Amino acid sequence: MRTRLQFEAYTIWLFTRSDLKTIVIPKSIFGVLGALPRSRLVTHTDYSSQYSILRAPLVVVWVWIVLLPFNIDNQRRFEAIEEDKINKPWRPLPSKRLSSRHASQIMLVCHIVGIAYCSVVGGLRQKLAGIVLRWVYNGLGVADRSCIGKNAITALGYVTFSMGALSVAAASSITASGLHWFVMIGCIVFTTVQMQDLIDMEGDEKRARRTLPLVIGSRLCRWSIATLVPFWTLTAMWFWGILSLPAFCSGFAAASVCWRVLNKTNSTEDRLTFRVWNLWIVTLYAMPLASGANR
């Protein structure tokens, strides 16, 4: 029995394995940092930093439990399984750890559990918004037909996860600066998330997906990233009016992304560059906290 439970638990974990560093950890960090009293993302009442830190495990679980059914739906379709046989053969369906029908049943249970969890800890609206985005992304096939649509839905997903994580971590409402920051985060992701598509070009081409590097070419796609990453870094510094440690770290991460995306161009190196891109996103998440310290 224990061995069977371990097998099932590991199978479920594999659905989200590739997104732990890109979604679960960065969004959890965003939620906790954004909820701290010195942050300018939310209005603050009489709670301390300890309150947000103690809620960090709830934030991590929220991000993971909202992400899980989306990933299952994204991976259970025939085209996705064929693509994963090339790009990620260790995933549950291409490795035949379970059937597509079984995955659909798990997805339904995860949605029910997720809605119940969000009803208790917060982030229910973001969870429901995520269900709609999942339907647009997978059900309507927007991600396959349009590189602009794929980037737009991905950006909205990033914002939804960020707002949900923040709502779980904080006991207050979002400020006007916070709303503007969410818009900027969406724009940042929309214009640079094609970094991820560089990794999966072979599988995406076989699936006839219209990702940005396949539409405009790998070279031009790389230059778009190398141009926009420093632009958004400087824009974020201007928006928060800071020139401190988070700004320095963000500038260093941005420079690393730019250098790597232009000079390290094989699939293995692109995978590492995407991790650096995610680190750059995390450094941006710390800027509101540094701005609050300067008030």
C-alpha positions as CSV (number, residue, x, y, z in Angstrom):
1,M,0.0,0.0,0.0
2,R,2.7,2.4,0.9
3,T,4.6,1.7,-2.3
4,R,1.4,2.3,-4.3
5,L,0.8,5.6,-2.5
6,Q,4.4,6.7,-3.1
7,F,4.0,5.8,-6.8
8,E,0.8,7.9,-7.1
9,A,2.3,10.8,-5.2
10,Y,5.4,10.9,-7.4
11,T,3.2,10.7,-10.5
12,I,1.2,13.7,-9.4
13,W,4.4,15.6,-8.5
14,L,5.8,14.9,-12.0
15,F,2.9,17.0,-13.5
16,T,4.4,20.1,-11.9
17,R,8.1,19.2,-11.7
18,S,9.2,21.5,-14.5
19,D,7.2,24.4,-13.0
20,L,8.6,24.3,-9.5
21,K,11.4,26.8,-10.3
22,T,9.4,28.8,-12.8
23,I,5.9,29.1,-11.1
24,V,5.7,27.7,-7.6
25,I,8.8,29.2,-6.0
26,P,8.8,32.6,-7.8
27,K,5.0,33.2,-7.2
28,S,5.3,32.1,-3.6
29,I,8.2,34.5,-3.1
30,F,6.2,37.3,-4.8
31,G,3.2,36.7,-2.5
32,V,5.2,36.7,0.8
33,L,7.4,39.7,-0.2
34,G,4.5,41.7,-1.5
35,A,2.6,41.2,1.8
36,L,5.3,42.4,4.1
37,P,4.6,45.7,5.9
38,R,7.3,47.7,4.0
39,S,5.8,46.7,0.6
40,R,3.8,49.2,-1.4
41,L,1.6,46.6,-3.1
42,V,-1.0,46.4,-0.4
43,T,-2.6,48.6,2.2
44,H,-1.4,47.6,5.7
45,T,-3.4,47.1,8.9
46,D,-2.0,46.1,12.3
47,Y,-0.3,42.8,11.3
48,S,3.5,42.3,11.3
49,S,6.0,40.7,9.0
50,Q,5.7,37.5,11.0
51,Y,2.0,37.1,9.9
52,S,3.0,37.0,6.2
53,I,6.0,34.7,6.8
54,L,3.9,32.3,8.8
55,R,1.4,32.1,5.9
56,A,4.2,31.2,3.5
57,P,3.4,27.5,3.5
58,L,-0.3,28.3,2.8
59,V,0.9,30.4,-0.2
60,V,3.1,27.6,-1.6
61,V,0.3,25.1,-1.3
62,W,-2.1,27.6,-3.0
63,V,0.2,28.1,-6.0
64,W,0.8,24.4,-6.4
65,I,-2.8,23.3,-6.0
66,V,-4.0,25.8,-8.5
67,L,-1.2,24.9,-10.9
68,L,-1.7,21.2,-10.8
69,P,-5.0,20.8,-12.7
70,F,-3.9,23.3,-15.3
71,N,-0.8,21.2,-15.9
72,I,-2.7,18.0,-16.1
73,D,-5.1,19.5,-18.6
74,N,-2.2,20.8,-20.6
75,Q,-0.4,17.5,-20.7
76,R,-3.3,15.0,-21.2
77,R,-4.1,15.8,-24.8
78,F,-2.8,13.6,-27.6
79,E,-0.8,16.4,-29.2
80,A,0.8,17.3,-25.9
81,I,1.7,13.7,-25.2
82,E,3.4,13.5,-28.6
83,E,5.3,16.7,-28.0
84,D,6.4,15.6,-24.5
85,K,7.8,12.4,-26.0
86,I,10.4,14.6,-27.5
87,N,10.8,17.5,-25.0
88,K,9.9,15.9,-21.6
89,P,9.6,12.1,-21.9
90,W,9.7,11.7,-18.1
91,R,6.2,13.3,-17.7
92,P,3.5,10.9,-16.5
93,L,1.6,10.4,-19.7
94,P,4.5,9.9,-22.3
95,S,6.2,7.6,-19.7
96,K,2.9,5.7,-19.4
97,R,2.6,6.0,-15.6
98,L,-1.1,6.6,-16.1
99,S,-3.7,6.9,-18.8
100,S,-5.2,10.1,-20.2
101,R,-8.6,9.1,-18.7
102,H,-7.1,8.6,-15.3
103,A,-5.4,12.0,-15.6
104,S,-8.8,13.6,-16.4
105,Q,-10.3,12.1,-13.2
106,I,-7.4,13.4,-11.1
107,M,-7.8,16.8,-12.7
108,L,-11.5,17.0,-11.7
109,V,-10.7,16.0,-8.1
110,C,-7.9,18.6,-8.0
111,H,-10.3,21.3,-9.1
112,I,-12.7,20.4,-6.3
113,V,-10.0,20.2,-3.7
114,G,-8.5,23.5,-5.0
115,I,-11.8,25.4,-4.8
116,A,-12.4,24.1,-1.3
117,Y,-8.9,25.1,-0.2
118,C,-9.2,28.6,-1.7
119,S,-12.5,29.1,0.0
120,V,-10.6,28.7,3.3
121,V,-7.3,30.4,2.8
122,G,-8.2,33.0,0.1
123,G,-7.4,33.4,-3.6
124,L,-10.8,31.9,-4.8
125,R,-11.3,34.6,-7.5
126,Q,-7.9,34.0,-8.9
127,K,-8.5,30.2,-8.8
128,L,-11.7,30.6,-10.8
129,A,-10.0,33.0,-13.2
130,G,-7.3,30.3,-13.7
131,I,-10.0,27.8,-14.7
132,V,-11.2,30.2,-17.4
133,L,-7.6,30.8,-18.6
134,R,-7.1,27.1,-18.8
135,W,-10.1,26.7,-21.0
136,V,-8.9,29.4,-23.3
137,Y,-5.4,28.1,-23.4
138,N,-6.2,24.4,-23.9
139,G,-9.9,24.1,-24.8
140,L,-9.9,26.8,-27.5
141,G,-6.3,26.0,-28.6
142,V,-5.1,29.6,-28.4
143,A,-1.6,28.5,-27.4
144,D,-1.3,26.4,-30.6
145,R,-2.7,28.9,-33.2
146,S,-1.1,32.2,-32.2
147,C,2.2,33.2,-30.6
148,I,0.6,36.5,-29.5
149,G,-2.3,34.6,-27.9
150,K,0.1,32.2,-26.2
151,N,2.2,34.9,-24.7
152,A,-0.9,36.9,-23.7
153,I,-2.5,33.9,-21.9
154,T,0.8,33.1,-20.2
155,A,1.1,36.7,-19.0
156,L,-2.4,36.7,-17.6
157,G,-1.6,33.4,-15.9
158,Y,1.5,34.9,-14.3
159,V,-0.5,37.9,-13.0
160,T,-3.3,35.6,-11.8
161,F,-0.9,33.5,-9.8
162,S,0.9,36.6,-8.4
163,M,-2.4,38.2,-7.3
164,G,-3.6,35.0,-5.8
165,A,-0.4,34.4,-3.9
166,L,-0.5,37.9,-2.6
167,S,-4.1,37.6,-1.5
168,V,-3.3,34.5,0.5
169,A,-0.3,36.1,2.2
170,A,-1.8,39.5,2.9
171,A,-4.6,40.6,5.1
172,S,-5.3,43.8,3.2
173,S,-6.3,45.1,-0.2
174,I,-4.1,46.0,-3.2
175,T,-3.0,49.6,-3.6
176,A,-3.1,51.6,-6.8
177,S,0.6,51.2,-7.2
178,G,0.1,47.5,-6.7
179,L,-2.4,47.4,-9.6
180,H,-0.1,49.3,-11.9
181,W,2.7,46.9,-10.9
182,F,0.6,43.9,-11.9
183,V,0.0,45.5,-15.3
184,M,3.7,46.0,-15.7
185,I,4.4,42.4,-14.7
186,G,1.9,41.2,-17.3
187,C,3.7,43.3,-19.9
188,I,7.1,42.0,-18.9
189,V,6.0,38.4,-19.2
190,F,4.1,39.0,-22.4
191,T,7.1,40.4,-24.2
192,T,9.9,38.1,-22.8
193,V,8.3,34.7,-22.0
194,Q,9.3,33.5,-25.4
195,M,12.5,32.5,-23.7
196,Q,10.7,29.3,-22.7
197,D,9.7,28.6,-26.3
198,L,13.3,28.5,-27.4
199,I,13.7,25.3,-25.3
200,D,10.8,23.4,-26.9
201,M,11.3,24.4,-30.5
202,E,11.7,20.8,-31.8
203,G,8.5,19.5,-30.1
204,D,6.6,22.6,-30.9
205,E,7.5,22.4,-34.6
206,K,6.3,18.7,-34.7
207,R,3.1,19.8,-33.1
208,A,2.7,22.7,-35.6
209,R,2.5,25.2,-32.9
210,R,3.0,28.9,-33.8
211,T,5.4,30.0,-31.0
212,L,7.4,33.2,-31.5
213,P,10.8,31.6,-32.4
214,L,9.1,29.4,-35.0
215,V,7.2,32.4,-36.4
216,I,10.0,35.0,-36.6
217,G,13.0,32.8,-36.3
218,S,15.3,31.9,-33.4
219,R,17.8,34.7,-34.0
220,L,15.2,37.5,-34.0
221,C,13.5,36.0,-31.0
222,R,16.7,36.0,-29.1
223,W,17.4,39.7,-29.9
224,S,13.9,40.6,-28.8
225,I,14.7,39.1,-25.4
226,A,18.1,40.7,-25.2
227,T,16.5,44.1,-26.0
228,L,13.4,43.9,-23.8
229,V,14.9,42.4,-20.6
230,P,17.2,45.4,-19.9
231,F,14.4,47.8,-21.0
232,W,12.0,46.4,-18.5
233,T,14.6,46.3,-15.8
234,L,15.3,50.0,-16.2
235,T,11.5,50.7,-16.4
236,A,10.9,48.8,-13.1
237,M,13.7,50.8,-11.4
238,W,12.1,54.0,-12.6
239,F,8.6,52.9,-11.6
240,W,9.7,52.2,-8.0
241,G,12.3,55.0,-7.9
242,I,15.1,52.8,-6.5
243,L,18.8,52.2,-7.0
244,S,19.6,49.7,-4.3
245,L,20.5,46.0,-3.8
246,P,17.4,44.6,-5.6
247,A,18.0,46.9,-8.5
248,F,21.6,45.8,-8.7
249,C,20.7,42.2,-8.5
250,S,18.0,42.7,-11.2
251,G,20.5,44.5,-13.5
252,F,23.0,41.6,-13.0
253,A,20.4,39.0,-13.8
254,A,19.2,40.9,-16.8
255,A,22.7,41.2,-18.2
256,S,23.2,37.4,-17.6
257,V,20.0,36.7,-19.6
258,C,21.1,39.0,-22.4
259,W,24.5,37.5,-22.7
260,R,23.4,33.9,-22.5
261,V,20.5,34.1,-24.9
262,L,22.7,35.5,-27.6
263,N,25.8,33.4,-27.0
264,K,24.6,30.1,-25.5
265,T,22.1,28.9,-28.1
266,N,21.7,25.1,-27.8
267,S,18.7,23.5,-26.0
268,T,20.6,22.6,-22.9
269,E,22.0,26.2,-22.5
270,D,18.6,27.7,-23.2
271,R,17.1,25.6,-20.4
272,L,19.6,27.2,-18.0
273,T,19.0,30.6,-19.5
274,F,15.3,30.2,-18.8
275,R,16.1,29.6,-15.1
276,V,18.2,32.8,-15.1
277,W,15.2,34.5,-16.6
278,N,13.1,33.3,-13.8
279,L,15.7,34.5,-11.3
280,W,15.5,37.9,-13.0
281,I,11.7,37.9,-12.5
282,V,12.2,37.2,-8.8
283,T,14.6,40.1,-8.4
284,L,11.9,42.3,-9.9
285,Y,9.4,41.0,-7.3
286,A,11.7,42.4,-4.6
287,M,11.7,46.0,-5.9
288,P,8.4,47.0,-4.2
289,L,9.8,46.0,-0.8
290,A,13.0,48.1,-1.4
291,S,10.9,51.0,-2.5
292,G,8.9,50.8,0.7
293,A,12.1,50.9,2.7
294,N,13.0,54.2,1.1
295,R,9.8,55.9,2.1
